Amino acid sequence: MELPAPLRQGVDSLLEKIPLPALKQAAKTLSDRYRAELRDGRLHMSDDMAAKAYLATRLPATYAAVRSSLDALADARPDFQPKSLLDVGAGPGTMLWATADAWPELERAVLVEASPSVRKVGQSLATDAIGARTDWIAGDATIDLDDLQPADLVSAAYVLDEIVPASLPKLIDRLWRLSADTLLFVEPGTPAGWQRILAARKQLIDTGAYISAPCPHEAPCPLVPPDWCHFARRVARSRLHRLAKGADVPWEDEKFIYLAASRHPAPMRPPRVIAPPKAGSGKVVLKLCQPDGSAAERLFSKRDGEVFRAARRADWGDTLG
């Protein structure tokens, strides 16, 4: 997956005069903070160089994860056509770009972001490129939500991992109250990210929410540690991306986990593939999370006819049905 052409061109323009050594150092500092999941009161992207390092090294992967999560939501809820977006912890507008790509009829977006440097970058990228009327608001996800209006789609991508755990239930409750239809979380595809999604999932189900994706049920998650639910999306690296990361491979796999909770049930929730398929000659084994709340590997062979052909086409994260 690649960034939309206008976004990619905007990023290239912002980065074209940045000295590579400075960009590499800022990228390393940013990566170290994300990997450590630091909650030291400092913003991960506290200055202009950190924001641009994010554009060079993290934006393509986070866009891919967010866009894939929206695809899953759209597949589960073909009736869902959001006209308004509220994105909390918006960064440089990743969710805005992905939502506008998934639903071009989006009319209004409110983006809440604490970092002035990141807001400036996000506004620069979106100006004259995004059709929806967009308002950028300076605000902290945990304390500055009281004056916001509900939106059809409310989102928080790669945000829960930056919040002190004790503050998460209140934040989740506030975001759900602001969700006129659907609330979407996207988190790193780590065991810790999965646990945060599980906690949010239980809290939302307890309030009456329906799970649109990825789970095909509201039963307790059937997976137990050391197993955990996550997905992956392959991301193309630009030349600058590779140089900033000191990487040779022209791609990377972004692992992520997401949760879409809605006020309306999905019309159909077929099984979802929750691990890379294991294909062989005339057969394929899929690990499926199933509507009855169970998870298990299932063997499909040529004798299964059309179901086998569908299973052969299915990839990690897809539904089968």
C-alpha positions in Angstrom: 0.0 0.0 0.0 1.2 3.5 -0.8 0.2 7.0 0.3 -2.4 8.8 -2.0 -0.5 10.7 -4.7 -1.3 14.3 -3.4 -0.2 13.3 0.1 3.0 11.7 -1.1 3.8 14.8 -3.2 3.1 17.1 -0.2 5.4 15.0 2.0 8.2 15.0 -0.6 7.9 18.8 -0.9 8.1 19.3 2.9 11.2 17.0 3.2 13.2 17.9 0.1 15.6 20.4 1.9 16.0 18.5 5.2 19.6 17.4 5.8 19.6 13.6 5.9 21.8 13.2 9.1 19.4 15.4 11.1 16.4 13.5 9.7 18.0 10.1 10.6 18.7 11.2 14.2 15.2 12.6 14.6 13.7 9.4 13.2 15.8 7.3 15.6 14.7 9.3 18.6 11.1 9.1 17.5 11.3 5.4 16.9 12.9 4.8 20.3 10.0 6.7 22.0 7.3 4.7 20.2 9.0 1.4 20.9 9.3 2.1 24.6 5.7 3.4 24.8 7.0 6.3 26.9 4.5 8.3 28.9 6.8 10.9 30.4 4.6 13.9 29.8 6.4 14.9 26.6 4.9 14.9 23.2 6.4 12.3 20.8 6.4 15.0 18.1 7.3 18.0 20.1 9.2 20.0 17.4 9.3 20.6 13.7 12.1 18.0 13.0 10.3 15.2 14.9 7.1 15.9 12.9 9.1 15.7 9.7 10.8 12.5 10.8 7.3 11.1 11.4 6.4 12.0 7.8 9.5 10.2 6.4 9.4 7.1 8.5 6.0 6.5 10.2 3.3 8.1 8.1 3.2 5.4 5.3 2.8 2.6 7.8 0.2 4.3 10.0 -1.7 5.3 6.9 -1.7 1.7 5.7 -3.0 0.4 9.1 -5.7 3.1 9.3 -6.8 2.7 5.7 -7.0 -1.1 6.1 -9.1 -0.7 9.3 -11.5 1.6 7.4 -11.7 -1.0 4.6 -12.8 -3.6 7.1 -15.4 -1.3 8.6 -16.7 -0.4 5.1 -17.0 -4.1 4.3 -18.8 -4.9 7.5 -21.1 -1.9 7.3 -21.8 -1.1 3.6 -24.7 1.2 4.9 -22.2 3.4 6.8 -21.4 6.6 4.8 -19.9 9.0 7.3 -20.4 12.7 6.6 -18.4 13.9 9.7 -15.2 12.8 11.3 -13.7 13.6 14.8 -10.2 12.4 15.1 -8.5 12.6 18.5 -4.7 12.6 18.5 -4.8 13.4 14.8 -1.0 13.7 14.2 -0.5 15.2 10.7 -4.0 14.1 9.6 -3.4 10.5 8.7 -7.0 9.5 9.6 -8.4 12.5 7.6 -6.6 11.4 4.5 -7.6 7.7 4.9 -11.3 8.6 5.6 -11.5 11.0 2.7 -10.1 8.3 0.5 -12.5 5.7 1.7 -15.5 8.0 1.7 -15.0 10.9 -0.7 -18.4 12.3 0.4 -17.0 13.3 3.8 -18.2 16.8 4.5 -16.6 17.9 7.8 -13.7 16.9 9.9 -12.5 18.0 13.3 -8.9 17.1 14.2 -7.7 17.3 17.8 -3.9 17.4 18.1 -1.7 18.7 21.0 1.5 19.4 19.1 1.7 22.8 17.3 4.4 21.5 15.0 2.3 18.6 13.9 -0.8 20.7 13.4 1.1 23.0 11.2 2.4 20.2 9.1 -1.1 18.6 8.9 -2.7 21.8 7.8 -0.1 22.4 5.2 -0.6 18.9 3.7 -4.4 19.1 3.7 -4.9 22.6 2.3 -6.4 22.5 -1.2 -6.1 18.7 -1.2 -9.0 17.6 1.1 -12.5 18.5 0.1 -14.1 18.2 3.5 -14.3 21.4 5.7 -11.5 20.8 8.2 -11.0 22.3 11.7 -7.7 21.7 13.6 -8.1 22.1 17.3 -5.2 22.3 19.9 -6.0 19.8 22.6 -5.0 17.0 24.8 -7.0 13.8 24.3 -7.6 13.3 28.0 -8.7 16.8 29.0 -9.9 18.8 26.0 -12.9 17.0 24.7 -15.8 18.7 26.5 -16.7 21.3 23.9 -16.6 18.9 20.9 -19.7 17.9 18.9 -20.6 14.3 18.0 -19.5 13.0 14.6 -20.6 10.0 12.5 -17.1 8.5 12.8 -14.9 9.1 15.9 -11.3 7.8 15.8 -8.1 7.5 17.8 -5.2 5.9 16.0 -2.0 5.1 17.8 -3.3 7.1 20.8 -4.2 4.7 23.5 -0.6 3.6 23.9 0.3 7.2 24.8 -2.3 7.5 27.6 -1.8 6.5 31.2 -3.7 3.3 31.7 -5.8 4.7 34.6 -7.2 7.4 32.2 -8.2 5.1 29.4 -11.7 4.1 30.7 -12.8 7.7 31.0 -11.4 8.6 27.5 -13.1 5.6 25.9 -16.4 6.5 27.5 -16.1 10.1 26.3 -15.2 9.1 22.8 -18.1 6.7 22.6 -20.5 9.4 23.8 -19.2 11.6 20.9 -19.8 8.8 18.4 -23.0 9.3 16.5 -22.5 6.0 14.8 -19.0 4.4 15.0 -15.9 4.6 17.1 -12.6 3.3 15.7 -9.4 2.6 17.5 -6.1 1.5 15.8 -3.2 0.4 17.9 0.3 -1.2 17.4 0.0 -4.9 16.7 1.8 -5.9 19.9 0.5 -8.0 22.8 0.2 -4.8 24.8 -1.7 -3.1 21.9 -4.1 -6.1 21.8 -4.7 -5.9 25.6 -5.6 -2.2 25.2 -8.0 -3.1 22.4 -9.5 -5.9 24.5 -10.1 -3.6 27.4 -11.8 -1.0 25.1 -13.8 -3.8 23.5 -15.2 -5.1 26.8 -16.0 -1.6 28.0 -17.9 -0.7 24.8 -19.8 -4.0 24.6 -20.9 -3.4 28.3 -22.4 -0.1 27.2 -24.4 -1.7 24.4 -22.0 -1.2 21.4 -21.9 -3.7 18.5 -18.6 -4.8 17.2 -18.4 -4.2 13.4 -14.8 -5.4 12.9 -12.5 -7.2 13.2 -14.4 -9.5 15.5 -17.5 -11.3 14.1 -19.1 -11.5 17.5 -19.4 -9.8 20.9 -18.3 -12.9 22.9 -15.1 -12.8 24.9 -12.0 -13.0 22.7 -11.1 -16.7 22.2 -7.4 -16.1 22.0 -5.2 -16.5 25.0 -1.6 -15.4 25.6 1.0 -16.0 24.3 -1.2 -15.8 21.2 -2.7 -12.4 20.4 -4.9 -10.9 17.6 -3.2 -8.6 15.1 -2.9 -8.0 11.4 -0.2 -6.8 9.0 -0.1 -4.6 5.9 2.9 -4.4 3.6 4.0 -0.8 2.9 6.2 0.5 0.1 9.2 2.5 1.3 10.3 5.5 -0.7 14.0 6.2 -1.2 14.0 8.8 1.5 12.1 6.4 3.8 14.9 3.8 3.4 17.6 6.3 3.9 16.1 7.8 7.0 15.7 4.3 8.5 19.0 3.0 7.2 17.1 0.2 5.6 17.8 -1.8 2.4 14.5 -3.5 1.8 12.0 -1.5 -0.3 9.1 -2.4 1.9 8.1 -3.1 5.5 5.2 -4.9 7.2 3.2 -2.8 9.6 1.6 -4.9 12.3 -1.5 -3.4 13.9 -4.7 -4.2 15.7 -8.0 -2.2 15.4 -11.5 -2.1 16.8 -14.6 -0.6 15.1 -17.6 -0.4 17.5 -20.9 0.9 16.2 -24.4 1.8 17.4 -25.9 -0.4 14.7 -25.1 -4.1 14.1 -23.4 -5.2 11.0 -25.8 -7.0 8.6 -23.4 -9.9 8.3 -20.2 -10.9 10.1 -18.5 -13.8 8.4 -15.4 -15.5 9.9 -12.2 -13.5 9.7 -8.7 -14.8 8.9 -6.5 -14.0 12.0 -3.2 -15.4 10.9 -1.2 -15.8 7.7 -2.7 -18.6 5.6 -0.8 -21.8 5.2 -1.1 -22.9 1.6 -0.1 -26.3 0.1 -0.7 -28.2 -3.0 -4.5 -28.4 -3.4 -5.2 -27.2 0.1 -5.0 -24.2 2.4 -5.3 -23.9 6.2 -6.9 -20.7 7.6 -7.0 -19.7 11.2 -10.5 -18.2 11.7 -12.2 -16.1 14.3 -15.8 -17.3 13.9 -19.3 -15.8 14.6 -19.9 -18.3 17.4 -17.1 -16.8 19.4 -14.5 -19.5 18.8 -11.2 -19.5 16.9 -9.7 -22.5 15.2 -7.7 -23.6 12.2 -9.7 -25.0 9.3 -8.5 -27.0 6.4 -9.9 -26.3 2.9 -9.2 -28.6 -0.1 -10.4 -28.8 -3.7 -13.2 -31.0 -2.6 -14.8 -27.9 -1.0 -15.3 -26.4 -4.4 -16.1 -22.6 -4.4 -15.4 -22.3 -0.7 -11.8 -23.6 -1.4 -11.3 -21.1 -4.1 -12.5 -18.3 -1.8 -10.1 -19.6 1.0 -7.2 -19.6 -1.5 -7.9 -16.0 -2.2 -8.2 -15.0 1.4 -5.4 -13.1 3.1 -4.5 -12.4 6.7 -7.2 -10.0 8.0 -9.8 -10.8 5.3 -13.3 -12.2 5.9 -14.3 -15.6 4.5 -17.8 -15.5 3.2 
